[in-house]
Amino acid sequence: MKRAIIVAVLCTLVYCSAPKQEAVKMTFQNDIDFLQKYTPIEILKDSSSQAQIIVCPALQGRVMTSTATGSTGDSYGWINYDFFKAGQNNPHFNPYGGEERIWLGPEGGQFSIYFKQGDPFDLEHWFTPPAFNEEPFDIIERTESYISFGKNIHLVNYSGAEFDLLVSRRVRLLTPQTAGDLFGVNMPTNLKIVAHQSENTITNIGVNEWKKETGLLSIWILGMFNPSPSATIVLPFKKGPVEELGPIVNDVYFGQVPAERLKIADSLIYFSADGKYRSKIGIPPRRCLPYAGSYDADNQVLTLVTFSFNEQEQDYVNSLWQIQEQPFAGDVVNSYNDGPSAPGAKPMGPFYELESSSAAAMLKPGESKTHVHTTIHIQGNEAELDVIAQHVLGATIADIKNAFK
């Protein structure tokens, strides 16, 4: 409840001071034209299809949005147009949006990199590290199919431990065949497909070893997408007894999620992505399977995510805004559905998120840890989408559409 109140205030300060978010549905070309007014962009295209993505070097190399249907087609990433227009840096958090960006964890706790040592865990003292909030990443290499970035960063956590690291990030556009291989499915040629992948590496370039006793970092990838009244998130999980694997889902980030918005059926978690009720869930490592997805029935878009996951690694940073008894009992995959933070308040977007995190990085000087995150949007005939959804998520399209009916 305390965290919910804190973030509710954040939403009010960061978002509600801006004009109301535009409700007009933007095409991919609209987004190109808009973003070019405010920031340099790089566009990666697939010569064999209509797939394209927009990457922003000045915004930490994030993928702002993508399309599977060309410049006049749908744009899948959520972009905060009003924040761009306002043109004001917020040292707490710059909510530009984007369907795939990099942060580092943990956010809260005694090893947080978002709070200074001794400060209370409240909004006034919460600051996103500037390297991930307002500073650009340097372009290292640019080809037709990928663009790579680098950034040297110095961080100090809540406990006073110092980290000197190199963040390396490579974003590439995948062909439908390559994406299909990653998900283990054949992609029918008549489906509209766009897929992109980021390879994110942190390297200890300092003189100190990173140890659990003084705190560790993790790679945190967040994707923000446009919600829909018909959109539902699907998270497969590993079945097994609670005594052995622990709880199936962490659903108390902002207060327990109502049953009409969160459903557990067999080995699947269904979570509403309508952008009308602010809530967040997470899956711990013992329950994690390296896939997540969503389906927007109105637009017949199936979104799938896969990410690096080693079930032998069980230490994940805990980002709760409090001193923690278990600072390495965090979640691997998270999903967020936006909505008003309080009765009568405006939502951030609205949008919904699919997120993944690496295990905590115990690195000696010179050692590295890499986390790979892949996103694919598939648009087209529901019968063909159904085959893919069943194979990757274990859910039929009908199951997803009827989850909350």
N, C-alpha and C positions, 0 to 999 in steps of 0.2 A: 504494500500500500504506500509506504514511504517513497519507493522508487517511482510508483505511478504518479504521485503528486509532483515529484521533482520534474519528471519528464513532461507532465502536463504544463507546468510553468514554462519549460523550455519551448514547447510548441507555441505557446502564446507569445513569447518574446521574439522567437525567430521567424515564425510564419504569419501570425495574425496581424502583424504591423504592416504587412505587404498587401497589395490589392488581391482580391479573390482570384484564385487560379483559373485560367482560361478553360472553358469546357469544350471548346471546338476540337474535334478530332483532327490531328495533324497527320499529313502524309510525310513520308521520308524526305521528300524534297523540301517541304515546309520546314522541317527540322534542320536540314542543311542550311537553308537561307537564314533561318533564325540564329543558329549557333555562330555562323560566320560573322555576325554583327558584334559578337561579344568575346570570342576566343578563337585562336587558330585551331583548325581541325585537320585531321588526316582521314581520308576515305579509302577503305580497302574494298575491292570488288572481286567477284568471281567471274572470270571471263566466260565460263560455260553456263552461267545462270544469271538470275536477277538479284542474287544475294549481295548485300553491301552492309558495311558497318561504319560508324563514325567514331573515331578515337580522338581524344583531346589531350595532347601533351601537357598543356598548362594546368590541367585538372588531374594530375598524377597518372596520366596515361589511361584514363578510364574509357571504357566503351560506353558512349552516351546512348546510342540506340542502334537498331539494326532493322533490316527489311529482307523479306524473302521474295518480294514482288515488285522490285524496281522503285524508281524515284517517285512514282505516283501511288505506290502501294502503302500498306499499313506500316507504321513505325512502332516497334514493340517496346522500346525503353521509355520509362517515365522521366520527363524533363521538367524541372521547376522553372517555367518560363518567367514567372513573376520575380523570382529571386535574381535571375540574370538581369532583368530589366532594372531592378532596384540598384544594382551595381555597388553594393555595400558589403565590405568584408565583415564577417562576424567571427571573432576569434574563438567563440565557443564551438561553432559548427556552421560550415557553409553548405546548405542543403541544395546543391545543384541538381541532384538526381543522377541518373545514368544506370544502365542495366548491368554494369559490371565494374566494380572499383575495388581497390585494395586499401585496407586498413591493417593495423596491427592490434593485437590484444595483449593484455587484458584491459578492459575499460575501467573496472572498479576493483576495490580490494586493496590489500596492503602492497600488492605488486603492480598497481595501476600505473599506466603511462599517461593518464588523462587528468590526474590530480597530483598536486605537489605534496611533499612530505608534511604531515601534520594538518593539512587542510581538511575541513569537513567534506563529506561526500554529498554536496548539494550543487545546485545549478550554478550558483555564483562562482564556484571554484572549479567547475568542470570545463576543460579546454581540450579540444582535439589537437594533437601535435601538429604544429604548423606545416610540417612536411607533407601531411596528408589532408590538410585543410585549405591552404592558400598558396603553397609553393609548387612550381612546375617540376616535372621530371625531365631529365635531359634525354633527348633522342640519341641513341647509340647507333642504331642501324635501321634503315628503311628499305624494304623490298616491295614487290607487287603484292605479296601475300602476308607479310608480317611487318611489325614495327616493334623495336625493342627500346627499353628505357633503363636508366640507372639513376640512383640517388644515394649520396652519402648522408647519413643521418646520425645525430647524437641525441640520445634520450636518457632521462633520469627518472626512475620509477618512484613510487610513493615511499618506498623504504630507503631510498637514497642510492640504490645501485645504478651504475652508469653503463650504458650500452653504446658502442660505436659499431655501426653496421652499414653495409651496402645493400640496398634494395634493388634487385634486378627484376624487370618485368618484360615479358615478351607477349604481345597480343597478335594472334594470327587468325585469319579467316580460313575455315576448313571447307573442303569440298563435301558435297553430300555423301559421297562414298566413304571418305575418311571418317566423317561423323558417324555414319552408319556402322562402320567397323568398331568404333569406340563404344557404341551402345549395343553392339552385337546384333544388328538388324539390317536387312536390305531395304534401302529407301526407294520406293517406287518413283519412277522418273516424272510422273505426272503431278507429284506433290510439290508444293513450293517450300523450299528449305533454305534456312540460313543458320550457320553454325560458326561459333568462334570459341577460341580457347586462350586462356592466359596461363603462362608458366611464371610463377612468382617465387623468387629466391631471396632469402636473407642470409648474409654472410657476416660472421663476427670478424670485423677488421680492427678490433681493439686489442688490448693486452690482457684483459680479464676473461676468465672462463665464465660462461653463463650457468649458474647453478640454481637448483630448486630453492635452496635456503635463502637466496637473495632475490629470487624472482626470475621468470622466464618470459619470453615473447612468443607470440604465435602469429601466423599469417591468417588474415581474416578477409574473405572475399564476399562482397555484398552485391546483389542484383536487385534493381528496382524496376517493376513492370506496371503497366496500366491495368487497373482493376476492371471488373465487369460484374454486373449482377449475376451472371451465369458462370463466373470463374471459380474454380475450386482447386485448391492445392492438394497434392497427393504425396505422402511421404511413406515409402515402405520401411518396415523395421524388422529386426530379427526377433522371431518368436522364441519364447522360453519362459520358465518360471521366474517370478519376481525375486525369489530368494537367491537365484543364481545370477540373473542379468539386471536386476534392479527395475525401477519404474520404466514404463514404456515411453512416456513423454513428460517433459517439463512444461507445464502449462500455466505457471503462476508468475511469469515475468511481470505482468501488469495486472495481476489479479486473475483468478481462475477463469478460463475461457468457458462461456456458456455452452451447454450441451448441444444447443441448436446450431452451434458454429464449429464444433469439434467432435468428430466421430471416429471411433476406433472399430474397425471391422476386420476380423481375422488378422492379417499381417499388414494392414494399411491404416494410415492416419489420414482422414479427410479434414481439411481446414478451409473455411470460407475465405475467398479472395475478392470480396465485393467492395472493399475500401470503405465500409460503413461502420465498422466496429474495431476499435484499436485493441489489438491483442497480439501475443507472440508466443511461439512454442519452440521447443528444442528437443533433439534426440541425443542421448548420451552415447559414448563410444561402444558400450557393450550391446546396445540395441541398434547401432547404426549399420545401414547398408548404403553404399556410395552412390545413391541415386535420389533425385527429388524431381518433382514435376508439377505441372498445373494444366488445366484445360479450360479454355474460354469457349463455351458452346455457342455464344452469339456470333463470334467471328471464326469459329472452327480452327482455333490455333492450339496446338499441343506444344507446350514448352517443357523441355527436359534438361536436367542438369546432372552431371557426374563430376566427381572430384577425387583427388588423391585420398586414400584411406588405408591405413595399415592397422588391422585389428590387434596387433601385438602392442601397439602404442595406446596407452590408456590415460595418459596425463594430458588434459586439455584445460587451458586457463579458464578461470571462473571470473566473469565480468560483473557480478552483482556489486552494487554500490554500498559496500559495507566491509568491515574487517571480517575475514572469512576463516572458518575453521577448516575448510577444505578448498584451498586456492587452486587446486588442480583437478577439480571435479566439475568441469564445464562441459558444454555440449559440442558436438561435431557439426551438426547441421541445424540451422534455425530457419524459421519462416515467420514473417511479420505481416499482419493485415492492418492497414491504416484506418483511421476513423477519428471522430472527435475525441479529444482527450478528456472532455468533461461536457455535461449537458449544455448545449448552446454554443460550444466552442467550434472553431473551424478545424478541419483535419489538416495534416501537413500537406497532403497531396490532393486527392488520395492516390495511393499506390499499394502494391504488395511486394514482399521481398522473398527471395530464396538465397540463403547464405550458407557458406561452408567455411570451416576453419581447419588449420593444420594442428597437429599435436604440438605441445609445448616444445620449444627448441632449446635443448641442452647442448650448447656449442662451445668448443674450445676455440681459441684464436685461429682464424683461417678456415674453420669449418662452416658448412652451409646447410640450409634446409630449404627444400623446394615443395611448393604446393601447386598442383595443376587443377584448374577449374574450367569446365567446358559447358557451354550453353547452346542449345539448339531449339529453334522454333520451326514447327512443321504445320503448314496450313493446307487444307484441302478436304477431300472426301472422308466422311466419318468412318466408313467401313475400313478404309486403309489405315486411318489413324488408330482405329481400334486394335488392329494387329500389333502396331508398334507399342501402344500403351500397355497392352497385356504383356508383351515380351519384356519391356523395361520396368514397368511399375507393378505389374501383376494385377492391374485393374482394367476392366472394360470401359469404354467410353460411356456406356449406359450406366455402369456403376458410379462413375464420377458425376455424371449429370443428375443422377437421382440420389446422391449422397444425403442431401438435406431436404428432400421432398417427403 
